């Protein structure tokens, strides 16, 4: 009977090696799992020596400082990787083999190098979470901590499945918002380009005609000519302003105090502020629920969730909640101290704490807020589209009126 050499995990830390007799590789994997181990690598004894001689990709992956590769790994690529890994692990494929399969079939070059490096780490006896933690630009802290909790509880397949579903739902919410805003943005761009063409090419041709007539121009026409002249003579100032604005928005090192002021202004905006708040609460409750469902304690789950929030106001409030929980204050009571958390959220959390099913309650709250976000998204887009069309129509109408008024006056003078 063939002999297989295996490397497996006995718990989250200990890695063991040994041999097992089995008819096929699948049977060997089954025997190893029956012994209570998690297979990392299983090879035929004859092939094991050749396998040991194969060079490792260690040090060649993007973790060695090639930051540019991280930019090539999109959220979609990571979602596909997570879903495929969850499917393979759930199908009882050994983790090491599953990673190697993904490494061979991944099309993204940056992610392929990362997965190859993870394979090398696993071969050296590292856990998957330890290998993932070396690539924080690709695998967020939430991702790594969920995988770690799945490894500790021996439910890595379930954890990866939850994580894949979680990322897919997040991606779907973002896609819905992006698709809803696509048409208004397109209308705005077309309208702005139309105005620029009229001001830079149409107006100068009419100016020469107006100057030959030697007639006093109406006020709207004079305003339009001044705007056109300013755009043609000082267009570079506009380019500089847009460049500086983009640079300022991309700056990561914004002080917490300044960001808190900006976030507070955003939250106070009509309609959009409510939309932003509910979208943030939906993401927070779903993330928090996922961590709790995976066996992460409330205090640790809150600590992991806080950095994922992109609003400084709520981040500061949750840090206060974290401090209250440390001294023994219940989560719901601590959150009720803040005016930023709606009563619906705090009351539902209190119900979940009393019933011992906080993660289920948080998931229901997340679904509720996601439904509210979709409703607000429809309202915003239904109001935004006619508003943009109206504004662009007024601007173009003013330009046309300012261009035609002198012509009408010239014709009246001739008559």
C-alpha positions in Angstrom: 0.0 0.0 0.0 1.4 3.5 -0.9 2.9 5.5 1.9 2.2 9.2 2.2 4.3 11.7 4.0 2.2 14.5 5.6 2.6 17.8 7.5 -0.4 18.8 9.5 -1.5 21.2 12.3 -2.4 19.9 15.7 -4.2 23.0 17.1 -3.5 26.6 16.1 0.3 26.4 16.9 1.7 22.9 16.8 2.8 21.5 13.4 3.5 17.7 13.2 5.0 15.5 10.4 4.5 11.8 9.9 3.5 9.0 7.5 0.3 7.3 6.8 -0.6 4.3 4.5 -3.6 4.7 2.2 -4.8 3.6 -1.2 -5.2 7.2 -2.6 -4.2 10.7 -1.6 -7.8 11.4 -0.7 -7.9 8.4 1.6 -4.7 9.6 3.3 -6.2 13.1 3.9 -9.3 11.4 5.4 -7.1 9.3 7.7 -5.2 12.4 8.8 -8.4 14.3 9.6 -9.7 11.3 11.5 -6.7 11.6 13.7 -7.8 15.1 14.6 -5.2 16.9 12.5 -5.6 19.6 9.8 -3.5 18.5 6.7 -1.1 21.1 5.3 0.8 19.0 2.8 0.4 15.3 1.7 2.8 13.7 -0.7 3.7 10.2 -1.8 6.8 9.0 -0.1 8.6 8.6 -3.4 7.8 12.1 -4.4 8.5 13.7 -1.1 12.3 14.0 -1.6 11.8 15.6 -4.9 9.3 18.0 -3.4 11.7 19.0 -0.7 14.3 20.0 -3.4 11.9 22.3 -5.1 12.9 26.0 -4.6 10.6 28.0 -2.4 9.3 31.4 -3.5 10.2 32.9 -0.2 11.4 36.4 -0.5 10.2 36.8 -4.0 6.7 37.8 -3.2 5.4 41.3 -2.8 5.9 41.2 0.9 9.6 41.9 0.4 8.8 45.6 -0.1 7.3 45.6 -3.6 4.5 47.9 -2.6 3.5 48.6 -6.2 2.1 45.0 -6.5 -0.5 45.7 -3.8 -2.1 48.3 -5.9 -2.8 45.7 -8.6 -4.9 43.6 -6.3 -8.4 44.9 -6.6 -11.3 44.2 -4.2 -12.8 41.9 -6.8 -9.7 39.8 -7.1 -9.6 39.4 -3.3 -13.3 38.4 -3.3 -12.7 35.8 -6.0 -9.7 34.4 -4.1 -11.7 34.2 -0.8 -14.7 32.5 -2.4 -12.5 29.9 -4.2 -10.4 29.2 -1.1 -13.6 28.8 0.9 -15.0 26.3 -1.6 -11.7 24.3 -1.7 -11.4 24.1 2.1 -15.1 23.2 2.5 -14.5 20.4 -0.1 -11.9 18.9 2.3 -8.9 19.9 0.1 -5.8 20.4 2.4 -5.1 24.0 3.0 -1.6 23.8 1.5 -2.9 22.1 -1.6 -5.8 24.6 -1.9 -3.3 27.6 -1.8 -1.2 26.0 -4.5 -4.2 25.4 -6.7 -5.2 29.1 -6.3 -1.6 30.2 -7.0 -1.7 28.3 -10.3 -5.0 29.6 -11.5 -4.9 33.2 -10.2 -4.7 35.6 -13.2 -3.7 38.7 -11.3 0.1 38.8 -11.3 0.4 40.7 -8.0 -2.0 38.3 -6.2 -0.3 35.3 -7.7 3.0 36.3 -6.2 1.4 36.9 -2.8 -0.4 33.5 -2.9 2.9 31.8 -3.8 4.6 33.5 -0.9 1.7 32.4 1.4 2.3 28.8 0.2 5.9 29.0 1.2 5.0 30.3 4.6 2.5 27.4 5.1 5.2 25.0 4.1 7.4 26.4 6.8 4.7 25.6 9.4 3.1 29.1 9.6 -0.6 29.4 10.0 -2.7 31.0 7.3 -3.5 34.0 9.4 0.2 34.5 10.1 1.0 34.4 6.4 -1.8 36.8 5.5 -0.8 39.3 8.2 2.4 40.0 6.2 0.3 41.6 3.5 -1.8 44.3 5.3 -2.3 46.3 2.1 -4.1 43.3 0.6 -5.6 41.5 3.5 -7.2 43.9 6.0 -7.0 43.5 9.8 -10.6 42.3 9.9 -9.8 39.6 7.2 -6.8 38.3 9.1 -8.5 38.3 12.5 -11.5 36.3 11.1 -9.2 33.7 9.6 -7.3 33.5 12.9 -10.5 32.9 14.9 -11.6 30.3 12.4 -8.2 28.5 12.8 -8.5 28.6 16.6 -12.0 27.2 16.6 -11.3 24.6 13.9 -14.0 26.0 11.6 -11.8 27.6 8.9 -14.1 26.5 6.2 -17.2 28.1 7.8 -15.2 31.3 8.5 -14.0 31.6 4.9 -17.5 31.0 3.7 -18.9 33.8 6.0 -16.1 36.1 4.9 -16.7 35.5 1.2 -20.4 36.2 1.7 -19.6 39.3 3.8 -17.3 40.7 1.1 -19.7 39.9 -1.7 -22.5 41.8 0.1 -20.3 44.7 0.8 -19.3 44.8 -2.9 -22.9 44.6 -3.9 -23.9 47.6 -1.8 -21.0 49.7 -3.2 -21.9 48.6 -6.8 -25.5 49.7 -6.3 -24.4 53.1 -5.1 -21.9 53.5 -7.9 -24.4 52.4 -10.6 -27.0 54.8 -9.3 -24.5 57.8 -9.4 -23.1 56.9 -12.8 -25.9 58.6 -14.8 -25.9 61.9 -12.8 -22.1 62.0 -13.1 -22.3 61.4 -16.8 -24.8 64.2 -17.3 -22.7 66.6 -15.2 -19.5 65.8 -17.2 -21.3 66.3 -20.5 -22.9 69.5 -19.3 -19.6 71.0 -18.1 -17.9 70.1 -21.3 -20.7 71.7 -23.3 -20.4 74.9 -21.3 -16.6 75.0 -21.7 -16.8 74.5 -25.5 -19.4 77.3 -25.8 -17.3 79.7 -23.6 -14.0 79.0 -25.2 -14.9 78.6 -28.9 -18.4 80.0 -29.4 -18.1 83.3 -27.5 -14.8 84.6 -29.0 -16.3 84.3 -32.5 -19.3 86.4 -31.5 -17.1 89.0 -29.7 -15.5 90.1 -33.0 -18.9 90.5 -34.6 -20.2 92.5 -31.6 -17.1 94.8 -31.6 -17.6 95.6 -35.3 -21.2 96.7 -34.6 -19.9 99.2 -32.1 -23.0 98.9 -30.0 -23.3 98.8 -26.3 -23.7 95.2 -25.2 -26.3 94.0 -22.7 -25.2 93.1 -19.1 -25.6 89.3 -19.5 -23.4 89.4 -22.7 -20.7 91.5 -20.9 -20.7 89.0 -18.0 -20.5 86.1 -20.4 -17.6 87.7 -22.3 -15.7 88.3 -19.1 -16.2 84.7 -18.0 -15.0 83.5 -21.4 -12.0 85.7 -21.3 -11.1 84.6 -17.8 -11.3 80.9 -18.8 -9.2 81.4 -21.9 -6.5 83.6 -20.1 -6.4 81.9 -16.7 -7.3 78.3 -17.4 -4.1 77.1 -15.8 -5.3 78.4 -12.4 -8.2 76.1 -12.6 -6.0 73.2 -13.5 -3.8 74.0 -10.5 -6.8 74.3 -8.2 -8.2 70.9 -9.3 -4.7 69.3 -8.9 -4.3 70.7 -5.4 -7.8 69.6 -4.5 -7.1 66.0 -5.6 -3.8 66.0 -3.8 -5.4 67.3 -0.6 -8.2 64.7 -0.8 -5.6 61.9 -1.3 -3.5 62.9 1.7 -3.6 60.2 4.3 -2.0 62.2 7.1 -5.0 64.4 8.0 -5.3 65.2 11.7 -8.0 63.4 13.6 -9.4 66.8 14.7 -9.7 68.1 11.2 -11.2 64.9 9.9 -13.7 64.9 12.7 -14.8 68.4 11.8 -15.2 67.4 8.1 -17.1 64.2 9.1 -19.4 66.2 11.4 -20.3 68.6 8.5 -21.0 65.7 6.2 -23.3 64.1 8.8 -25.2 67.3 9.2 -26.0 67.6 5.5 -29.6 67.1 4.5 -30.4 63.7 2.9 -26.7 62.9 2.1 -25.7 63.1 5.8 -28.5 60.6 6.7 -27.4 58.4 3.8 -23.8 58.5 5.0 -24.7 57.7 8.6 -26.9 54.7 7.7 -24.4 53.3 5.3 -21.7 53.5 8.0 -24.0 51.9 10.6 -24.9 49.1 8.2 -21.2 48.3 7.6 -20.4 48.5 11.3 -23.3 46.2 12.4 -22.6 43.6 9.7 -18.9 43.6 10.5 -19.5 43.4 14.3 -22.1 40.6 13.7 -19.6 38.6 11.6 -16.9 38.8 14.3 -19.3 37.7 17.1 -20.7 34.9 15.0 -17.1 33.7 14.5 -16.6 33.4 18.2 -14.6 36.6 18.8 -15.4 38.2 22.2 -17.3 41.5 22.2 -14.4 43.6 23.5 -12.0 42.2 20.9 -14.6 42.4 18.1 -15.2 46.0 18.9 -11.5 46.7 18.9 -11.2 45.1 15.4 -14.2 46.8 14.0 -13.3 50.4 15.0 -10.4 50.8 12.5 -12.6 49.7 9.7 -14.9 52.7 10.2 -14.3 55.6 7.9 -15.9 58.3 10.0 -13.9 59.9 12.8 -17.0 60.9 14.8 -18.3 57.4 15.1 -14.7 56.1 15.6 -14.2 58.3 18.6 -17.6 57.4 20.0 -16.9 53.7 19.7 -13.5 54.1 21.3 -15.4 55.6 24.3 -17.7 52.6 24.2 -14.7 50.3 24.2 -13.3 52.0 27.3 -16.7 51.7 29.1 -16.9 47.9 28.3 -13.5 47.4 29.9 -14.8 48.8 33.2 -17.9 46.6 33.0 -20.6 48.8 31.3 -22.9 46.9 29.0 -22.5 47.7 25.3 -26.1 49.0 24.9 -25.8 51.3 28.0 -22.5 52.7 26.8 -23.8 53.4 23.3 -26.9 55.2 24.7 -24.6 57.8 26.2 -23.9 59.1 22.7 -26.4 61.1 20.7 -24.8 59.8 17.4 -26.1 56.2 17.9 -29.9 56.1 17.0 -32.3 54.7 19.6 -33.3 51.8 17.2 -29.7 50.5 17.2 -29.1 50.8 21.0 -32.5 49.3 21.8 -31.9 46.3 19.4 -28.5 45.8 21.0 -30.0 45.8 24.4 -32.5 43.1 23.2 -29.7 41.0 21.8 -27.7 41.3 25.1 -30.7 40.2 27.1 -31.5 37.3 24.8 -27.9 36.1 24.3 -28.2 36.4 20.5 -26.4 39.7 19.9 -24.9 38.5 16.6 -28.3 37.6 15.1 -29.8 40.9 16.2 -26.9 42.9 14.8 -27.3 41.0 11.5 -31.0 42.0 11.4 -30.0 45.6 12.1 -27.5 45.5 9.3 -30.1 44.2 6.9 -32.5 47.0 8.0 -29.9 49.7 7.5 -28.8 48.3 4.1 -32.5 48.4 3.0 -32.7 52.0 4.2 -29.5 52.9 2.3 -31.0 51.4 -0.9 -34.2 53.5 -0.4 -32.2 56.7 0.3 -30.1 55.9 -2.7 -33.1 55.8 -5.0 -34.5 59.0 -3.5 -31.1 60.8 -3.9 -30.7 59.7 -7.5 -34.3 60.5 -8.4 -33.8 64.1 -7.0 -30.3 64.5 -8.3 -30.9 63.7 -12.0 -33.6 66.4 -12.6 -31.7 68.9 -10.4 -28.6 68.5 -12.5 -30.6 68.7 -15.8 -32.3 71.8 -14.5 -29.0 73.5 -13.4 -27.3 72.6 -16.7 -30.3 73.8 -18.6 -30.3 77.2 -16.8 -26.6 77.6 -17.5 -26.8 76.8 -21.2 -30.0 78.9 -21.4 -28.2 81.9 -19.9 -25.3 81.4 -22.4 -27.7 81.2 -25.4 -29.7 84.2 -24.2 -26.5 86.3 -23.6 -25.3 85.4 -27.1 -28.6 86.2 -28.8 -29.6 89.4 -27.0 -27.0 91.6 -28.9 -28.1 90.0 -32.2 -31.7 90.9 -31.5 -30.7 94.5 -30.6 -28.6 94.8 -33.8 -31.5 93.6 -35.9 -33.9 96.0 -34.1 -31.4 98.9 -34.7 -31.2 98.1 -38.4 -35.0 98.1 -38.7 
